[in-house]
Every structure is written in C-alpha cells, then in structure tokens.
C-alpha cells in the first residue's frame, strides 16, 4: 500500500493584530527564527495611548467625585448610582489599556517565520489584512489522503516507510499517529510522525508505504 503525500507542520501560528491601525515596525523577516512571546510587529500607538490617557484622567475625576460624595448622607439609590458610574469608568480604562496592548504583536509559538503579508511601513491594516505565519519546524509530519478501501489498511501506531522526492536514495521511517474519521474532498487524512526530520522542508512531496 502506497499513498502520495507531503511534509506539513502540526503547529502553525497565524499572528494577527487585534485592532486596525498603522504599521510602524515589522521586526522579523521570512526565515527568521522566533521564540514564543517575542515582539514581531507593532502598530502606531498614538491614538490608543491618547485614548488611554483621556480615560485615566476621567477616572481620576470620577474617583475624586466619588470619594467626595461618600462624605455626604446618600440614599441607597445615590450610592449605587455613583458606584456604577465609577465602575463604568474603570471598565473604559481597562478597554483602553487592552486596545493599547493590541498594538503590539507577539509570537505565540517557537518557530520560523514562513510568510509575512506584503505591507509598507505606515500603511493602515485591519486584523484580517495583515498576518505573520510562524511554523514550528520541529513539528513536521507527513500528511497523506486515503480512499475508503485504503484507509482500512492503516492503524494508529503502525510503522511505515517514507520516501521523499528530494532524497531518492534515503530511507525514512515513521509511525501513524492520526487517521481521519470523516473524509473531506481529498479523502481520509492520514498523519505519520517522521523519525528523522533532518533536511526536510515544508511541502516536500513523498510517499508513505507499508
């Protein structure tokens, strides 16, 4: 039994900003290694910082008024109203801080930058319009698709032989780790771990057999 397939990553991160804004800096390039938590890009912070500063000033005023009102004899309704107003102001500050935090984009996994959307510095982008793709090269596996009769020949934990087009004289081995229960348009997905990944690159075509 032999199936055609290719090398794919199990771990891929599609890094996107949480808000729209103007791109100020992209700190990585395609092919760069990155660590989880590393800053990879930033939007202009002017607008978000200004909004946060305004909300903090509003909070200071609201807090001072709240504290002053506590010295008075208030009805339960008044106490609740002033508390609600202060709570709302606090929430606005939290939202403003969250928006400012979203102007920085961090890597969510260790890996290598595989692709970056083509944008220029100072260009406005939306969350959907800019993405940095990071691939964990240590998570490479072999992916193939089987038809209904073929899929019955595979079992989880099964030892398989792998051959890759760029290495015609090199033998690779692996173990079946996933078998799809529901087919898509290509068939049932089969994933095999690769014992020795040295030299393999994303997208290398090959064959799985047993």
N, C-alpha and C positions, 0 to 999 in steps of 0.2 A: 504494500500500500504506500503510495507516494502522493503528496499534495504540494502544490506550489504555495509559496508564502513570502514573507519579508520580515525584516527586523523592525520592531516598533518599541516605543518606550511605554512602560507601565505607568510611570509618573511623569505627568506633563502639567505645567502651571501656565495658565493664561493670565498674565498680570495686567490689570486694567485700573485706571483711576476711578474713584467712586463718585467724582463730580466732573463737570465740564470746566475747562479753563485753558489758559495759555501755557504751552510747554516752555519751560525755562531751561531745563537741562536734562539730557539723557546721559547717564553716567556709565553706560555699558554699550558694547558693540556685539554684533553677531560673532559667536565663537568664544566670547569671554566666559570664564568660569565665575559662578556666583555662589554665595552662601546664603542660607535661609536667614532672613532679617536684614540683608544688605540693601541699602538705598540704591535704586536703579534709575529713578527719574523723578522729576519734580515739576509741579505747575507753579505759575506765578502766585505768590501768597498775598499780594497787596489787598485785594478785595476781601479775602477771607479774614486776614488779620485786622483790617479796618472794622469789619462787622463784629468780630470778637471784642475789639476794644470798646466799641459802642455798647455792646451788651453788658460788658463788665462795668462800665460807668453807670448804665441804667440799673444794674444790680446794686451798686453802691448807694445810689439814691433811694432805691426801693427798700434796701435794708435799713438805711438811716431813718426813713419814714416809718418803717415797721417798728423799729426799736422805740421811736418816739411815741408812737401810738400805744405801745404797751404800758406807758406810764399813765394813760387815761383809763377811765372807767368805761369799758366797752361792753356792748351786748354780745351775745354768742354769735349772732349774725355778723357783726363787725369783725370780731376776732377771726372768724372763718374766712371772711372776705379778704382781710389783709394778709392772712396766711396763704390763701390761694393765689393772690397777686404775687407774693414773694416766690411761691413755688413755681409759678409760670415763668417768672424772670430767670430763675435758676435753670429751668429746662431750656430756655432760649440760649443761655450761656453754654450749656452742655452741647446743644446742637451746633452752635457757632464754633466751639472747640473741635467738635467732630469733623466739621467741614474743613477747618484748617488742617487737621491731621490727614485728611484725604488728599491734600495737595502733594503729599509725598507717597511714592510707590516703592514697596519693598518686595524682595524676593520671598516667596512662601515655601520654597524648597531649595536644597542644594542642587546644583546642576550647571548646565551650559546654556547660554543664550542661543536659541535656534533661529529666532526671527524677531524683527522689530518693525512695526508699522512705519512706513515712509512719511515722516513729518519733519518740518523745519522748525528751528528754534523760533519762539514767539508766535507759533501757529496755534490757533484755537482748536481744541479737540473735545470730543464728547467721550463718555466712558466706552461707548461702542466703537468709537473711531480710532482708538489707539490701543495697541496690545503689544506686550513683550512676551514671547513664548520661551519658557525655560524648560529644558528637558534634562531629566536625571539619567545620565548615560550609564549609570550603574544598574538601571532598571530595565535594560534592553531585554526583550524576549522575542521569540519567534511566533508570528501570527499566520495562521492559515485558515481556510474555509473549506468545510466538507459538506457533501450532499448527504441525503438521508441514509443511504446504504453505507457510505463511507464512515459516517460519524459513529456507527455502531461498533466499529473496529477499534475505537480509541477508548482508553480508560485513564482516569486520574492516577498519576504516579507511574504511568507506563514509560519505559525507556525508549528513546527514539534516536535515530541518526539524523543529523542535519548537514546539509551541504549548501554553500553559498557561492553564487556565480563568480564573485571576485577572487575566490580561493578554490579553484577546481581541484587542486591536489591536496587539500587539507580536510581532514575529517573532524566534524564537530559532533557533539552528543548533547542530549538534553532529556528533560522529563516533562511529561504532560502535566500541567497544573490547572488548566481550566478547559471545560467543554461547555459550550453554549447550549442552553436548554430550548431556546427559541431561535429559529433561523431568521436572518434578515435577507435582503435581496441577493447576497453573495453566498448564503448557506449558513451552516452552523460554525460558529467561531471556535477555533482551537488555539490554545496558547501553550507554548512549551518554554520552560526555563532553559537557558543556554549555559552549559557548564563553563566554557572558556570563551569569554567575550572579546579577548584581545584582538584588535584590528578591525572589529566590526563597527560599521557606521549605520546610522539611522537610514532605513529604506533599502538596505541591501536585500536583493532578492535571493531566493534559495528554495530548497525542497526539504520536506520532512518525510521520513520514511521509517518503517519498522518491518 
